[in-house]
Amino acid sequence: IILASRASIANAGNLIATGGAGVNGTTTWSAGGGGGGGIVHLLAPSINSGTINVAGGPGGINGKSVQSGGSPEPGGGCGGSGGASDATGSPGGSGQVITTIVAEPASLFAP
């Protein structure tokens, strides 16, 4: 999520870029790791970031361990790393929140 303003940003709600849940396993497959959280970048001369959630997704459950022949299904990443795969998948890592205080953000997007 990228929000840019020439005046200000005042987030009075929620910005959500969370990772997805890992797939549940089977007797043949390992549980999938959760997806990594996303990226939120705010650019303006004045920023009130409010509530931002970039948490990683939860890992799956009830899988076969990789050591006993389960096929790994790691989670995908974005701002955070994807979770590992095993009998119980690991959650994905938290994403990134970036705030850039800049007098004229348009100059960052147009030549």
C-alpha positions in Angstrom: 0.0 0.0 0.0 1.4 3.4 -1.0 -0.3 6.6 0.1 1.2 9.9 -0.9 -0.1 13.5 -0.3 1.2 17.0 -1.0 -0.5 18.2 2.2 -0.8 15.4 4.9 -1.9 11.9 5.7 -4.3 11.3 8.6 -5.3 7.6 8.9 -8.4 7.5 10.9 -9.1 3.8 10.0 -7.1 0.7 9.5 -4.5 -0.1 6.8 -4.2 -3.9 6.5 -1.6 -5.8 4.5 -1.4 -9.1 6.4 0.1 -12.3 5.1 -2.2 -15.2 4.2 -2.7 -18.4 6.3 -0.6 -21.5 5.5 -2.5 -24.5 4.1 -3.3 -27.3 6.5 -1.4 -30.5 5.9 -2.5 -34.0 5.2 -1.0 -37.5 5.9 1.2 -36.9 2.8 1.9 -33.2 2.8 3.5 -30.9 5.4 1.5 -28.0 6.8 2.3 -24.8 4.9 4.0 -21.8 6.4 2.1 -18.5 6.7 2.6 -15.8 4.2 4.8 -12.8 5.1 3.2 -9.5 5.9 3.0 -6.7 3.3 4.5 -3.3 2.9 2.8 0.1 3.8 4.6 3.3 2.6 3.3 6.7 3.6 4.8 9.8 2.0 3.8 13.4 2.9 4.9 16.6 4.7 2.8 15.6 7.8 1.8 12.0 8.7 -0.5 10.6 11.3 -0.2 6.8 10.5 -3.0 5.6 12.7 -3.5 1.8 12.9 -1.5 -0.3 10.5 -1.4 -4.1 10.5 1.4 -5.9 8.5 1.4 -9.1 10.6 2.5 -12.4 9.0 -0.2 -15.0 8.4 -0.6 -18.1 10.7 1.0 -21.4 9.7 -1.1 -24.4 8.8 -1.7 -27.4 11.1 -2.0 -31.2 11.0 0.7 -32.0 8.5 3.3 -34.7 8.1 6.8 -33.6 9.2 9.4 -33.0 6.4 11.8 -35.4 8.1 9.3 -38.3 7.8 8.7 -37.7 4.1 6.3 -34.7 4.0 6.7 -32.4 1.1 7.5 -28.8 2.2 5.1 -26.0 1.4 6.8 -22.8 2.7 4.8 -19.6 2.8 5.4 -16.8 0.3 7.1 -13.5 1.4 6.5 -9.8 0.7 7.7 -7.3 3.4 8.2 -10.2 5.8 9.5 -13.7 5.2 7.2 -16.6 4.6 6.9 -19.2 7.3 8.6 -22.6 7.3 6.8 -25.8 6.5 6.6 -28.9 8.7 4.0 -30.9 10.7 2.8 -27.5 12.0 3.6 -24.6 9.7 5.4 -21.6 11.1 3.8 -18.1 10.9 5.0 -15.7 8.4 7.2 -12.7 9.4 5.9 -9.2 10.0 6.0 -6.8 7.1 7.3 -3.3 6.8 5.8 0.1 7.6 7.8 3.0 6.1 7.0 6.7 6.7 8.8 9.3 4.6 8.4 12.9 5.6 9.0 14.9 2.4 7.9 18.4 1.3 6.9 17.4 -2.2 6.2 13.6 -2.7 5.1 14.1 -6.3 8.8 14.6 -7.3 9.5 11.0 -6.2 6.9 9.7 -8.7 7.2 12.0 -11.8 10.4 13.1 -13.6 
